[in-house]
Amino acid sequence: MRRCHVTRRSAIILSDTVFIAAALKMGVAMTPKDLIKGRALMGVAIGLASIVGPVYIAESAPNSIRATMVVMYAIEIGVGTSLAYILDFGFTHTTLSWRLMLSVAAIPAILQMIVMFNLPESPRWLAHYGRIDEAKQIMDGLTLDPEDKERDAAELDNVYLRAQARKREAAEQPVQTQVQNYCSRELVIQLCIGIGLFLMNNFSGECALVYYSIEIIGMAGVVSEDAIAQAIVNIGMCATAGVLIGFFMIDRIGRRRLIAISGTGTCCSLFLLAVSFALAGGRSPAVMPPDGATLADACALPVNSCAQCLSASCAFCGAPYEGPGAPSPGMCLSRADDAEAAHLLCASLGNTTNSLNLYKQGCPSGYGWLSLLALCSFQFWFQIGLGIVPSAVNAEYYPNNIRGLCNGSAVSISWLGNFCVSSTFLSLAATLGAPRTFCINACVVGTGTLLALFYLPETCGLSFVEIQNLFKIYQTPGAPPPWELHKHIIAERDGDAPLEDGEEPGTRLPGLA
């Protein structure tokens, strides 16, 4: 009996359907319970799309531009997020407000569903499941270069033959042997590298810096709404510039170099961010004793500086730093939890020549510009490599028959890491302090970058079959180091290392010819 398999394209259309239903459910929600149900359904749709989308793109793209096409996925997410900010800002001035914000998310899903009905299925998926003629016809239409056409056709034949061989082996082997095949050492290595890159992405703290950007900018001593909005725009522009550079470089200089460059820049930016907060903490304005106007509203705990005031869950009312010299002293108010009342009181204490601001997350120090510079630098260097390479690598790793399953496992662990970091960041910053928290993130990125240099093999320009052969060599005793494997595969493909009859590219170890 022939088994029914869900195609890549069908899975994307399914995610669009769930996405549309979730967006409409949230838009018409009448109770918080309905809103939570819609949000949970939206999470299912996003999870499915994040698993299948990059795999469909990678399997449909020619090998020479495979990673570039997967990076397009990340760029589109960034563009969509920017458009969502703009549209949501406009919706805040309408009577429907949040309902429009949530329900308008159905429009991109509807458009994608319409487009997907007119796009071909993944040719490599078709070849794996025996539809080789259809796969070649589709791949021929997707490839322009004659040499790429010939190479891709040969790869599809290889995919088809390997799939047929696996079917014969599965029919002859016991279940225990089949399970052992799925837990082969080369597959475990691929999963470790793929998941490791995702976790380095997560534990860099980028997700927390995005989710809590307003709070972090406030911790840098910026309180003006216009200044915060301008800072967020500047950080977004740096992130966009970084991902565009990564887009053009990933298939030119390769994954390893991009991770090395991005990891180094990200690590240095995080240390700079830690230094900026440490400098700001050491230049905390003094607190003046309460007078008659502020005695009733003064902080109940004895404090001597702005930093102590904020640690006591109070609010510091003082003038913005205008330099040079030490920041002007201010007052510590007890109304930190009543934002409106605290702002009104602080504003009333100022005058036309000495305007006062209320600081609830950070103190005026003169180092806010350095913190914002470090945030912009972080986003730029992160997006060049750490933001895009994990998705590209996981979309091209793993055998054809379980690529979706393995990529899904890696993405699921990535979402789990995202949740852990974002849910603990503010608590860590409050407990350890922002400088120590960012130093921890920097150490994680630095360690991950060093491990990537030692263990991440280059896969730029290799076919899916050549990547699997590369990992067969990787796990073999006496194999060359990971950073040399790419050259070995390319040399065999180009004929610099002649093959014996019946020998596959990428299967020979140096010295065994």
C-alpha positions in Angstrom: 0.0 0.0 0.0 1.4 3.4 -1.0 2.0 5.8 1.9 0.6 9.3 1.7 3.3 12.0 2.4 2.6 15.7 3.1 4.7 17.7 0.6 6.6 20.8 1.6 4.3 23.0 -0.4 1.2 21.5 1.3 2.7 22.0 4.7 3.3 25.7 4.0 -0.3 26.1 2.7 -1.5 24.4 5.9 0.4 26.8 8.0 -1.1 29.7 6.0 -4.6 28.3 6.7 -3.9 28.1 10.5 -2.4 31.5 10.4 -5.4 33.1 8.8 -7.8 31.3 11.3 -5.6 32.4 14.3 -5.5 36.1 13.1 -9.2 36.3 12.6 -9.9 34.6 15.9 -7.8 37.2 17.7 -9.3 40.0 15.8 -12.9 39.1 16.8 -12.0 37.9 20.3 -14.5 39.0 23.0 -12.7 37.6 26.0 -9.1 37.2 27.1 -9.6 33.4 26.9 -10.5 33.7 23.2 -7.4 35.9 22.6 -5.1 33.4 24.3 -6.6 30.6 22.2 -6.0 32.6 19.0 -2.4 33.4 20.1 -1.7 29.7 20.8 -3.0 28.8 17.3 -0.8 31.5 15.9 2.2 29.9 17.6 1.4 26.6 15.9 1.3 28.4 12.5 4.5 30.3 13.1 6.3 27.1 14.3 5.2 25.1 11.3 6.2 27.9 8.8 9.6 28.4 10.5 10.3 24.7 10.1 9.1 24.1 6.6 9.8 27.4 4.9 13.7 27.4 5.0 13.7 23.7 3.9 11.4 24.3 1.0 13.6 27.2 -0.2 16.8 25.3 0.2 15.5 22.2 -1.6 14.2 24.3 -4.5 17.3 26.5 -5.0 20.3 25.8 -7.1 23.3 24.9 -5.0 25.3 28.0 -6.0 22.7 30.4 -4.4 21.0 28.1 -1.8 22.1 29.9 1.3 21.4 33.3 -0.3 17.8 32.2 -1.0 17.4 31.0 2.6 18.7 34.4 3.9 15.9 36.0 1.9 13.6 34.3 4.4 15.3 36.2 7.2 15.2 39.5 5.3 11.5 39.1 4.6 10.8 38.5 8.3 12.7 41.8 9.1 10.8 43.7 6.5 7.5 42.3 7.7 8.3 43.3 11.3 9.2 46.8 10.2 5.9 47.1 8.3 4.0 45.8 11.2 5.5 48.5 13.5 4.4 51.2 11.0 0.9 49.8 10.4 0.3 49.2 14.1 1.3 52.8 14.9 -1.3 53.9 12.5 -3.9 51.6 13.9 -3.5 53.1 17.4 -5.3 56.2 16.1 -8.4 54.2 15.0 -11.4 53.1 17.0 -10.7 49.4 16.3 -7.0 49.7 17.3 -5.7 46.3 18.6 -8.4 44.4 16.7 -7.0 45.7 13.4 -3.4 45.1 14.6 -4.2 41.4 15.1 -6.5 40.6 12.3 -4.5 42.3 9.5 -1.9 39.6 10.0 -4.2 37.4 7.9 -3.5 39.4 4.8 0.1 38.2 4.2 -0.9 34.6 4.8 -3.7 34.9 2.3 -1.3 36.3 -0.3 1.3 33.6 0.3 -1.4 30.9 0.1 -2.5 32.3 -3.4 1.2 32.3 -4.5 2.0 28.9 -3.2 -0.8 27.3 -5.3 1.1 28.5 -8.3 4.6 27.4 -7.2 6.2 24.0 -7.9 6.9 21.4 -5.3 10.4 20.9 -3.9 12.3 19.0 -6.7 14.5 17.2 -4.2 11.5 16.1 -2.2 9.9 14.7 -5.4 13.1 12.9 -6.3 13.3 11.3 -2.9 9.8 10.0 -3.2 10.2 8.5 -6.6 8.9 11.3 -8.9 12.2 11.8 -10.6 10.9 13.0 -14.0 8.7 15.6 -12.4 11.6 16.7 -10.2 14.0 17.1 -13.1 11.5 19.1 -15.1 10.9 21.5 -12.2 14.6 21.8 -11.4 15.4 22.5 -15.1 13.0 25.5 -14.9 14.6 26.8 -11.7 18.2 26.7 -12.9 19.7 29.0 -15.6 23.3 28.0 -15.8 23.9 25.0 -18.1 26.6 23.5 -15.8 24.3 23.9 -12.8 21.5 22.2 -14.7 23.7 19.1 -15.4 25.0 19.0 -11.8 21.5 19.4 -10.3 20.1 16.7 -12.6 22.9 14.3 -11.5 22.2 15.2 -7.9 18.5 14.4 -8.3 19.4 11.0 -9.8 21.6 10.4 -6.8 18.8 11.4 -4.4 16.4 9.0 -6.2 18.8 6.1 -6.2 19.7 6.5 -2.5 16.0 6.7 -1.6 15.3 3.5 -3.4 18.3 1.8 -1.8 17.0 2.9 1.7 13.6 1.4 0.9 15.2 -1.9 0.0 17.3 -1.8 3.1 14.3 -0.9 5.3 12.4 -3.9 4.0 15.2 -6.2 4.8 16.5 -4.8 8.1 14.9 -5.2 11.5 13.4 -2.1 13.2 16.3 -1.9 15.7 18.8 -1.6 12.9 16.7 1.1 11.2 16.6 3.1 14.4 20.4 2.8 14.7 20.7 4.2 11.2 18.7 7.2 12.2 21.1 7.7 15.1 24.2 7.5 13.1 27.3 9.4 14.2 27.3 11.7 11.2 23.6 12.7 11.8 24.4 13.3 15.5 27.3 15.6 14.5 25.0 17.5 12.1 22.4 18.0 14.8 25.0 19.1 17.3 26.3 21.7 14.9 22.9 22.9 13.8 21.4 23.1 17.3 24.6 24.7 18.6 24.5 27.5 16.1 20.8 28.2 17.0 21.7 28.2 20.7 24.6 30.6 20.1 22.1 32.8 18.3 19.7 32.7 21.3 22.1 33.1 24.1 23.8 36.1 22.5 20.7 37.9 24.0 19.5 39.3 20.7 15.9 38.2 21.3 15.9 39.9 24.7 17.4 43.0 23.2 14.6 43.1 20.7 11.8 42.3 23.1 13.0 44.7 25.7 14.6 47.4 23.6 12.6 50.2 25.2 13.5 49.0 28.7 17.2 48.6 27.8 17.3 52.0 26.2 15.7 53.3 29.4 18.4 51.6 31.4 20.9 53.6 29.3 19.4 56.8 30.7 17.2 57.8 27.8 13.7 58.8 28.8 12.4 61.1 26.1 9.8 59.3 23.9 11.3 61.0 20.7 14.8 59.9 21.7 13.7 56.4 22.4 11.8 56.2 19.0 14.9 57.6 17.2 17.2 55.1 19.0 14.9 52.1 17.9 14.9 53.4 14.3 18.7 53.7 14.3 19.1 50.2 15.8 16.7 48.8 13.2 18.6 50.4 10.3 21.9 48.9 11.6 20.2 45.5 11.8 18.9 45.9 8.2 22.3 46.9 6.9 23.9 43.9 8.6 21.4 41.3 7.2 21.8 42.8 3.7 25.6 42.5 3.8 25.2 38.9 5.1 22.8 38.2 2.2 25.4 39.2 -0.4 28.3 37.5 1.4 27.1 34.1 2.6 27.5 32.3 -0.8 30.7 34.3 -1.6 32.9 33.9 1.5 31.1 31.0 3.1 29.4 30.1 6.4 32.6 29.7 8.5 34.1 33.1 7.7 30.7 34.8 8.2 30.3 33.2 11.6 33.9 34.1 12.6 33.4 37.8 11.5 29.9 38.1 13.0 30.8 36.3 16.2 33.9 38.5 16.8 32.0 41.7 16.2 29.0 40.6 18.3 31.2 39.6 21.2 33.1 42.9 21.1 29.8 44.8 20.9 28.4 43.0 24.0 31.6 43.8 26.0 31.3 47.4 24.9 27.7 47.4 26.0 28.7 46.0 29.4 31.5 48.7 29.7 29.0 51.5 28.9 26.6 50.4 31.6 29.4 49.9 34.1 30.7 53.5 33.4 27.1 54.8 33.7 26.7 53.0 37.0 29.9 54.6 38.4 28.7 58.1 37.5 25.3 58.0 39.2 24.0 61.4 40.2 23.7 62.2 43.9 20.3 62.4 45.7 19.4 65.7 47.5 17.7 65.5 50.9 13.9 66.0 50.6 12.6 69.5 51.2 9.1 70.7 52.0 7.8 70.1 48.5 9.0 66.5 48.2 9.1 65.3 51.8 5.7 63.5 51.5 6.7 61.9 48.2 10.3 61.0 49.0 11.5 57.5 48.9 11.0 55.7 52.2 14.5 54.1 52.2 17.7 56.1 52.8 19.5 56.5 49.4 22.5 58.6 48.4 22.6 58.1 44.6 20.3 57.6 41.6 21.5 54.0 41.3 20.5 53.3 45.0 17.2 55.1 44.4 16.3 52.8 41.4 17.4 49.7 43.3 14.9 50.7 46.0 12.1 50.6 43.5 11.8 54.4 43.6 12.1 56.9 40.8 14.8 59.5 40.3 13.8 63.0 39.3 16.6 65.0 37.9 18.0 67.1 35.0 19.3 65.3 31.8 23.1 65.2 31.7 24.5 68.1 29.6 28.2 67.8 30.6 31.0 68.4 31.3 31.5 67.3 34.8 29.4 65.2 37.2 25.6 64.9 36.6 23.4 67.3 38.5 21.9 65.9 41.8 18.2 65.2 41.9 15.4 63.8 44.1 14.3 60.3 44.8 10.5 59.9 44.7 8.5 57.0 46.0 5.9 57.0 43.2 7.8 54.7 40.9 4.8 52.5 40.3 2.4 55.4 39.6 3.9 56.6 36.3 1.5 59.4 35.6 1.6 60.9 39.2 5.4 60.6 39.4 5.8 62.3 36.0 3.5 65.2 37.0 5.2 65.7 40.3 8.7 65.7 38.7 7.6 68.1 36.0 6.1 70.5 38.6 9.5 70.6 40.5 11.3 71.9 37.4 11.1 75.3 35.8 11.7 76.9 32.4 15.4 77.0 32.8 15.8 73.7 34.5 13.5 71.0 33.1 13.5 67.7 35.0 12.9 64.1 33.8 11.8 61.1 35.7 14.2 58.1 35.5 12.8 54.7 36.5 15.2 52.3 34.7 18.5 54.1 34.2 20.3 57.2 35.4 21.5 60.3 33.5 25.2 59.8 33.2 26.6 61.1 29.9 27.3 57.5 28.7 23.9 56.9 27.1 25.4 57.6 23.6 27.9 54.8 24.2 25.2 52.3 25.1 23.2 53.2 22.0 26.3 52.9 19.9 27.0 49.5 21.3 23.4 48.4 20.7 23.6 49.5 17.0 27.0 47.8 16.7 25.6 44.6 18.2 22.7 44.4 15.8 24.9 45.1 12.8 27.5 42.4 13.6 24.9 39.9 14.8 22.7 40.1 11.7 25.7 39.7 9.3 26.2 36.1 10.4 24.7 34.8 13.7 21.3 36.0 12.6 21.3 34.2 9.2 23.8 31.3 9.2 21.9 29.0 11.6 18.8 28.9 9.4 20.9 28.4 6.2 23.0 25.6 7.7 20.0 23.7 9.2 18.1 24.0 5.9 21.0 22.3 4.0 22.1 19.7 6.6 20.5 16.3 7.2 19.6 13.4 4.9 16.7 14.0 2.5 14.3 11.5 4.2 14.5 13.2 7.6 15.6 16.8 6.8 12.2 18.2 7.8 12.2 16.3 11.1 15.8 17.2 12.0 15.3 20.9 11.0 12.1 20.9 13.0 13.8 19.6 16.0 16.6 22.2 15.8 14.1 25.0 15.3 12.0 23.8 18.3 15.0 23.8 20.5 15.8 27.3 19.2 12.4 28.5 20.2 12.9 27.0 23.6 16.2 28.8 24.0 14.5 32.0 22.8 11.9 31.6 25.6 14.5 30.9 28.3 16.6 33.9 27.4 13.7 36.3 27.0 12.0 35.2 30.2 15.1 35.5 32.4 16.9 38.5 30.9 15.2 41.2 33.0 15.6 39.1 36.2 19.3 38.5 35.5 19.8 42.2 34.8 18.1 43.2 38.1 20.0 40.5 40.1 23.5 40.6 38.5 23.3 44.0 37.0 23.3 44.9 33.3 27.2 44.9 32.9 27.6 41.3 34.2 24.6 40.1 32.2 26.0 41.4 29.0 29.4 40.0 29.9 27.8 36.5 30.2 26.3 37.0 26.7 29.6 38.1 25.3 31.4 35.0 26.8 28.8 32.7 25.3 29.2 34.2 21.9 33.0 34.2 22.1 33.0 30.5 23.2 30.6 29.6 20.5 32.7 31.4 17.8 35.8 29.5 18.8 33.9 26.2 18.8 32.5 27.0 15.3 36.1 27.7 14.0 37.2 24.3 15.2 34.1 22.1 14.4 32.0 23.9 11.7 32.8 22.6 8.2 32.3 24.8 5.2 29.4 23.8 2.9 29.3 26.7 0.5 28.5 25.6 -3.1 28.2 21.9 -2.1 25.2 19.8 -3.2 23.0 18.0 -0.6 24.7 14.7 -1.5 28.2 16.2 -1.2 27.3 17.6 2.3 26.2 14.2 3.5 29.4 12.7 2.1 31.4 15.4 3.8 30.0 14.3 7.2 30.7 10.7 6.5 34.4 11.8 6.2 34.0 14.1 9.2 33.2 11.3 11.6 35.8 8.9 10.2 39.0 8.4 12.3 42.0 9.9 10.6 39.9 12.4 8.6 41.3 15.9 7.9 40.2 18.7 10.2 36.7 20.2 9.5 38.0 23.4 7.9 39.8 21.3 5.3 36.9 19.0 4.3 35.4 21.5 1.8 38.6 21.7 -0.2 38.8 17.9 -0.3 35.2 17.6 -1.7 35.7 20.4 -4.2 39.0 18.8 -5.4 37.3 15.5 -6.0 34.4 17.1 -7.8 36.7 19.1 -10.1 38.8 16.0 -11.0 41.9 17.0 -9.1 41.7 13.8 -7.2 40.8 11.0 -9.7 38.2 8.5 -8.5 38.1 4.8 -8.9 35.3 3.1 -10.7 32.1 3.2 -8.7 33.5 5.6 -6.1 31.3 8.5 -5.1 32.6 12.1 -4.7 33.6 12.9 -1.2 34.0 9.4 0.1 37.8 9.1 -0.1 40.2 10.0 2.7 43.6 11.5 2.0 46.2 8.9 1.7 43.8 6.1 0.7 43.9 6.8 -3.1 
